[in-house]
């Protein structure tokens, strides 16, 4: 989750509540620094659904660094199939 502390459209407190709820839902433990930025935290999950938060001082505007972070996250989690999701249908 990317959260801007100065977001006037989606208040930071609302985003904080969403991040907290997502970590509870995904049964996440304590976080650890993630990536090259100092403001991103990865929370490992007991149900194999990690959460990454990146809280920056910006606004609602999509940060220029975001695409690289999102790509890195999905590249990491895509390597391990989720046990609760069955494989997709096969075609002949």
HELIX and SHEET records of a PDB file:
HELIX    1   1 UNK A   12  UNK A   25  1                                  14    
HELIX    2   2 UNK A   66  UNK A   77  1                                  12    
SHEET    1   A 4 UNK A   2  UNK A   4  0                                        
SHEET    2   A 4 UNK A  51  UNK A  56  1                                        
SHEET    3   A 4 UNK A  40  UNK A  45 -1                                        
SHEET    4   A 4 UNK A  28  UNK A  33 -1                                        
END                                                                             
